[in-house]
Each structure stands twice: as C-alpha cells, then as structure tokens.
Amino acid sequence: MDVLWYLTGPDGRYPWREDGARPLDYAYFQQVARAVDHLGFTGALLATGAHDAWVLGASLISYTERFQFLVAVHPPLVSPTLLAKMTATIDQFSRGRVRLNIVNGDTKLLAGYGVHLDHDERYHYTDEYLTVFKRLMSGETVDFVGKYLDIRGGAIPLPPVQRPWPPLWFGGSSAAALDVAAKHIDTYLTWGETPPAAKEKISQLRERASEHGREDLKFGVRLYIVVRDTEEEAWRAAQDLYDHMDDATIARTQAGTSGTDSVGQQRMSALHGGRKPADLRELEIYPNLWSGIGLVRNGPGTAIVGNPEQVVARIHDYQEAGVDTFIVSGMPLLEEAYRVGELVLPHLPVSRGAMPGESTGVRATWNSWTEGWKK
C-alpha cells in the first residue's frame, strides 16, 4: 500500500488556535520532509495552504531521496500547457517522484482567484483540461477547441520521466466528480468516511470506470491518526485536542463551511453535525473512528484513535473496502510523523520509491523515452 503523510500548514499542537499554532518556515518544512523520507512513508501530500505547493515541492527535492511528492493543482488557475511543462520539469528534476492531486475546490475558494464557475461547470472544465493535459504529456502537439479551452499548437519541449504522465489523483463526491474520476484519474481519494461508506463509493466508481474500459483505478482515503501505546492513552490524547476546541473556533469553522457546494465537505460536516457534545465518544462514528477534528478543520476531519493494533485493524478495514492508498497526518506534523512511523508503519506493507542509483531502470528508460520523443 501507499502511505503518505501531510506537508501543509497550519500546524502545531492545536493549530486552529493562535496559542496552539506553530510558526512555519522553510527550515521546518525541510525537517518534516526529511522525517517522512527517513521513516518509510511513501511520500506526502502538498495540499493547498498558505504556501504554494509547487514552489514548496520543487524546493524540497534535494532534501529527499525516495519521497513521492503529491502536489495539489487547481485546473482553472494555470493553463494545461503550462502545467504540463511544470510537471515534466519537476518530474525530471526529482527523477520521477511527482504525482498530481487535481483539486476542484469550491465556489468561495476559487472566487478569490477570479474564477467564477459553478459546481458542475468546474468538473466539466476539468474534463476538458485533463483531456488536453494528457495529450500534451504524451508528446502531442495539441489543437483543442471546447466549451472552456481553446488550445492552438500546444506542446511541451521535454518528456516526463513517468510515462505517459505522472499519476493523477483526485477527490470529489458528486456525480459530476465521479464522472471525471472514472474517465481520467489513476487514484481516487475520499475523505474520512467509514469503511462501509468508502466501499459503497468505490463500488459506484468502479462501475462508472468500467464504462470507459478502465479497470485499474486505485483508491485512497485521507485520515488523521491519534495513536499511542494503549487505547486509553490514545483517547486521552484525543480528549486533549477536544478540550482545546473552543466554541468561537467551532462556530467560525462551521460558518466557513456552511453553504459550501462541495459534496465532500457536506458529507464530512454531517458526521459531527457542527455540535460539540460533552462526551467526545459520541462522535465515534465507527470503532476507533472519531469525527471530532472536523469541528475545527475544513476538509477531512476524521481520525483513527487507538493503540497500534487498533489503528492497523482499521486500516485493514479500509483495505477490505478497496482502499490501497492512505494519506494520514497528526498534530504536530513532525512529532506525530515519528509516532506513526515507529508504531504503525512497521506493521504495514508500505510502498516506497527506489533510492538514486538503486536501479538503472529509470536511466535506461529515460534514455529510451528521450530518443523516442526526439523522433
């Protein structure tokens, strides 16, 4: 399986609070990236946040060796031709260690960038966008006229290491999102729903993908992990997080997600209902699966809480549902990366990239692709 960590702020013991947030700078991101690489994670998600994901990822190539960069991309914010050029560049410089997480965002977020597309239009746009992007990455000179894109003589001057293109990842729970995923995506991501809910969604997507002749999709889930040596310690750690979720922050977070057109966010919000009960265990939606973090964090807000055996058991539940990719994190990122890396990862068959020089396959294949590209 692939197990990725998280490399995006905010961070800290209680990052939703000013007195619990940790200052983030380049040196700190280097620390986290080195830890993820050292501990045996497959890589990390560089999501949208205060720092630009592409600049951050490119700057960390020389500080990592096996680390797979999953970099967030908002299609309307950069042309598909420029994205293809950027992707080929970082894929070459990292020796084939980049993956793209295609993010459609929501109306509020994109309006701040001057993009005004309604919910379904964003996915129709992404359909055209990925059609053009994949042709460009395959070495074509592209002429394409659609509803949203008008590309004339689009081409990139160099090939990626990973052919025909680096893996495409994507999340979205609406019908329009599932259509795009079924047609284009290599790894489909869901937020922290229960294993039965994930299984149902995976079944739907497999059926849609088969209509496009695609049987090789992979599936992933984004979760937090609160792991300690014993179950009692783990729930005490969750209780500590819960105790620092003040009413003002909860209200502000829930107001920010209210009215969103993101179906994924709607599904996450439904898991806790925007309320903080006296007993945190009332938000346990499945054995060891706690939805409380969603009260103070947008996006995925579910955590596996337990001892190492319980955490691994829940991961296996997701595996049985069809999930083979896990994007996980804890707070703070650095310390919890070590905790998960030492208590959980040794019990999982984690996939990792080759160290530079471990195999001549990449270099030999690279030379072959370059010669073919020149022709």
C-alpha positions in Angstrom: 0.0 0.0 0.0 0.9 3.7 -0.3 1.0 5.6 3.0 1.6 9.3 2.6 2.0 12.0 5.3 0.9 15.6 5.1 3.2 18.6 4.4 0.9 21.6 4.6 0.1 24.1 7.3 -1.3 25.2 9.6 0.5 23.0 12.2 1.0 22.8 15.9 -0.5 21.1 18.9 -3.8 22.9 18.3 -3.3 24.7 15.0 -6.8 26.1 15.0 -5.8 28.3 17.9 -3.4 31.2 17.9 -1.8 29.9 21.1 -1.5 26.4 19.7 -0.2 27.1 16.2 3.4 26.6 15.3 5.3 29.1 13.1 6.0 27.5 9.7 9.1 28.3 7.7 11.3 26.6 5.1 13.6 25.0 7.7 10.6 23.4 9.4 9.2 22.0 6.2 12.7 20.6 5.5 12.6 18.8 8.9 9.2 17.3 8.2 10.1 16.2 4.7 13.3 14.6 5.9 11.4 12.8 8.6 8.8 11.5 6.2 11.6 10.3 3.9 13.6 8.7 6.7 10.6 7.0 8.5 9.5 5.0 5.5 6.3 6.8 4.3 5.7 6.6 0.6 5.7 10.4 0.4 3.5 13.3 1.4 0.6 15.4 0.1 1.4 19.1 -0.5 -2.1 20.5 -0.3 -3.3 24.0 -0.9 -2.4 26.2 2.0 -0.5 29.3 2.9 2.5 28.2 0.9 2.5 27.5 -2.8 2.6 23.7 -3.2 4.7 23.8 -6.4 7.4 26.0 -5.0 7.5 24.0 -1.8 7.7 20.7 -3.6 10.4 21.8 -6.0 12.5 23.3 -3.2 12.5 20.0 -1.2 13.7 17.7 -4.0 17.3 17.9 -2.9 16.4 17.2 0.7 14.7 13.9 0.0 15.6 10.6 -1.7 12.5 8.3 -2.0 9.9 10.9 -1.1 6.9 10.9 -3.6 5.6 14.5 -4.0 1.8 14.6 -4.3 1.3 18.2 -5.4 -2.1 19.9 -5.4 -3.3 21.5 -8.7 -6.4 23.7 -9.3 -7.1 23.4 -13.0 -8.6 26.9 -13.6 -5.6 28.6 -12.1 -3.0 27.5 -14.6 -3.2 26.6 -18.3 -2.9 22.9 -19.1 0.1 23.6 -21.4 1.9 25.4 -18.6 1.0 22.7 -16.1 2.4 20.0 -18.5 5.7 22.0 -18.7 5.8 22.4 -14.9 5.1 18.7 -14.4 7.7 17.5 -16.9 10.3 19.7 -15.2 9.7 18.7 -11.6 9.3 15.0 -12.7 12.8 15.2 -14.4 14.4 17.1 -11.5 13.0 14.6 -8.9 13.8 11.5 -11.1 10.2 10.5 -11.4 8.9 11.4 -7.9 5.9 13.6 -8.6 2.2 12.9 -8.6 -0.6 15.4 -9.2 -3.6 15.9 -7.0 -6.3 17.5 -9.1 -8.4 19.8 -6.9 -11.7 21.4 -8.0 -12.2 23.4 -4.8 -15.4 25.3 -4.2 -17.1 28.4 -5.3 -15.9 30.5 -2.4 -12.2 29.5 -2.7 -12.0 30.0 -6.5 -13.8 33.3 -6.5 -10.9 34.7 -4.6 -8.7 33.9 -7.6 -11.1 35.4 -10.0 -12.6 32.1 -11.2 -16.4 32.0 -11.3 -17.6 28.6 -12.3 -20.5 26.8 -10.6 -20.1 23.3 -9.1 -20.7 21.1 -12.2 -19.0 23.6 -14.5 -15.8 23.1 -12.6 -15.8 19.4 -13.3 -16.8 19.9 -17.0 -13.8 22.3 -17.2 -11.5 19.7 -15.5 -12.7 17.1 -18.0 -11.5 19.3 -20.9 -8.4 20.2 -19.0 -7.2 16.7 -18.3 -8.0 15.6 -21.9 -5.6 18.3 -23.1 -3.1 17.7 -20.4 -2.7 14.0 -21.1 -2.3 14.6 -24.8 0.5 17.2 -24.1 2.3 14.9 -21.7 2.2 12.1 -24.3 4.2 14.3 -26.7 1.4 15.5 -28.9 1.1 19.0 -30.4 -2.4 19.8 -29.4 -5.2 21.8 -31.1 -8.3 21.7 -29.0 -11.5 23.8 -29.0 -14.0 23.1 -26.3 -16.5 25.0 -24.2 -13.8 26.3 -21.8 -10.5 25.8 -23.5 -9.1 26.9 -26.9 -5.6 25.5 -27.3 -3.7 26.1 -30.6 -0.4 24.4 -31.2 0.1 23.5 -27.6 3.2 21.4 -26.9 6.0 20.9 -24.4 9.7 20.6 -25.3 10.7 17.8 -22.9 9.2 14.5 -21.8 8.4 13.4 -18.2 10.3 10.5 -16.6 7.0 8.8 -15.8 5.2 7.9 -19.0 2.7 8.6 -20.4 2.3 11.1 -17.5 2.8 11.1 -13.7 -0.1 9.6 -11.8 -3.2 11.7 -11.5 -5.0 11.8 -8.1 -8.4 13.3 -7.5 -11.2 13.7 -4.9 -14.9 14.6 -5.2 -18.1 13.0 -4.1 -20.7 14.5 -6.5 -22.0 12.7 -9.6 -20.0 15.2 -11.8 -16.8 14.5 -9.9 -17.2 10.7 -10.1 -17.7 11.0 -13.9 -14.3 12.9 -14.2 -12.6 10.4 -12.0 -13.9 7.4 -13.9 -12.7 8.8 -17.2 -9.3 10.3 -16.2 -7.9 9.5 -12.7 -5.4 6.9 -11.5 -6.1 7.2 -7.8 -9.4 8.4 -6.5 -9.4 9.9 -3.0 -12.2 10.1 -0.5 -12.2 12.0 2.8 -12.5 10.1 6.2 -15.8 8.3 5.7 -16.4 5.0 7.4 -15.1 1.8 5.6 -18.7 0.8 4.6 -19.3 4.3 3.1 -16.0 4.1 1.3 -16.8 0.7 0.0 -20.1 1.9 -1.5 -18.4 4.9 -3.2 -15.7 2.6 -4.6 -18.2 0.3 -6.0 -20.0 3.2 -7.7 -16.8 4.5 -9.2 -15.6 1.1 -10.4 -18.9 0.7 -12.3 -18.5 4.1 -13.9 -14.9 3.4 -14.8 -15.8 0.2 -16.5 -17.9 2.1 -18.9 -14.7 3.8 -20.1 -12.9 0.5 -20.3 -10.9 1.3 -17.2 -10.3 -1.5 -14.6 -7.0 -0.3 -13.0 -8.2 2.5 -10.7 -6.7 2.8 -7.2 -8.5 4.2 -4.2 -7.3 6.3 -1.3 -8.6 7.9 1.9 -7.5 10.9 3.9 -7.4 10.5 7.7 -5.9 11.8 10.8 -4.2 9.3 13.2 -4.1 9.6 17.0 -2.0 6.6 18.1 -0.5 5.8 21.5 0.9 2.6 23.1 -2.5 1.9 24.7 -6.1 2.7 23.7 -6.6 4.7 27.0 -3.6 6.9 26.2 -4.9 7.5 22.6 -8.3 8.6 23.8 -6.7 10.9 26.4 -4.7 12.5 23.5 -7.9 12.9 21.6 -9.6 14.4 24.7 -6.7 16.9 24.9 -7.4 18.0 21.4 -11.1 18.2 22.1 -10.6 20.2 25.3 -8.8 22.9 23.2 -11.7 23.2 20.7 -13.3 26.4 21.9 -16.8 27.5 21.0 -15.7 30.5 19.0 -13.4 28.5 16.8 -16.0 25.8 16.2 -18.6 28.4 15.2 -16.1 30.2 12.9 -15.1 26.9 11.2 -18.7 25.7 10.8 -19.7 29.1 9.4 -16.9 28.9 6.9 -18.2 25.5 5.6 -21.9 26.5 5.7 -23.5 26.7 2.3 -20.5 25.1 0.5 -21.2 23.4 -2.8 -18.5 20.8 -2.0 -20.4 17.5 -1.6 -17.3 16.0 0.2 -17.4 18.8 2.8 -21.1 18.3 3.2 -20.6 14.6 3.9 -17.8 15.4 6.4 -20.0 18.0 8.2 -22.8 15.5 8.5 -20.5 13.2 10.6 -20.5 15.6 13.5 -23.4 17.9 12.8 -21.5 21.0 13.8 -22.0 20.3 17.5 -19.6 19.5 20.4 -21.2 17.0 22.8 -20.0 16.8 26.3 -18.6 13.3 25.7 -16.2 13.1 22.7 -17.0 9.4 22.3 -20.4 10.5 21.0 -18.6 11.5 17.8 -17.1 8.0 17.4 -18.8 7.1 14.1 -17.2 3.6 13.7 -14.9 1.6 16.0 -11.9 3.9 16.7 -13.0 6.4 14.1 -13.6 9.8 15.5 -15.1 12.8 13.6 -14.3 15.4 16.2 -11.4 17.1 14.3 -13.9 18.2 11.7 -15.4 20.7 14.2 -12.3 22.9 13.8 -10.7 21.8 10.5 -12.2 22.2 7.0 -12.0 19.2 4.7 -11.3 15.7 6.0 -11.9 15.7 9.8 -11.9 12.0 10.8 -9.2 10.4 12.9 -8.4 6.8 13.8 -7.9 6.8 17.5 -6.3 3.8 19.3 -3.3 1.7 20.0 -1.1 0.4 17.2 -3.1 -2.8 16.8 -6.4 -1.0 16.6 -5.0 1.6 14.1 -3.7 -1.2 11.8 -7.0 -3.1 12.2 -9.0 0.0 11.0 -6.6 0.4 8.1 -7.2 -3.2 7.1 -11.0 -2.5 7.3 -10.4 0.2 4.6 -8.3 -2.2 2.6 -11.1 -4.8 2.6 -13.4 -2.0 1.3 -11.0 -1.5 -1.6 -8.6 1.2 -0.3 -4.9 0.8 -1.0 -3.7 4.3 -0.5 -3.7 6.3 2.8 -2.9 10.0 3.3 -2.6 10.4 7.1 -1.4 13.0 9.5 -1.3 14.1 13.1 -0.7 17.2 15.1 2.0 18.4 15.2 3.2 17.0 11.9 6.8 16.4 12.9 6.3 14.6 16.2 3.3 12.6 15.1 5.2 11.5 11.9 7.7 9.8 14.2 5.0 8.3 16.3 3.1 6.9 13.4 6.3 5.9 11.7 7.5 3.9 14.7 4.2 2.5 16.0 2.2 1.8 12.8 4.3 1.7 9.6 6.4 -1.3 10.7 3.1 -3.4 10.6 2.1 -2.3 7.1 3.5 -3.2 3.6 4.4 0.3 2.6 5.4 1.0 -1.0 8.5 3.2 -1.4 10.4 4.5 -4.4 14.0 3.4 -5.3 17.0 5.3 -3.9 19.0 7.1 -6.6 21.4 4.6 -8.0 19.5 1.5 -6.7 18.3 0.7 -10.2 19.5 1.6 -13.7 15.9 1.1 -15.0 15.0 4.8 -14.7 18.1 6.0 -16.5 17.8 3.3 -19.3 14.1 4.0 -19.7 14.7 7.8 -19.6 17.2 7.5 -22.5 14.8 5.4 -24.5 11.9 7.9 -24.0 14.1 10.8 -24.9 15.2 9.2 -28.2 11.6 8.4 -29.0 10.5 12.0 -28.1 13.1 13.5 -30.4 11.7 11.4 -33.3 
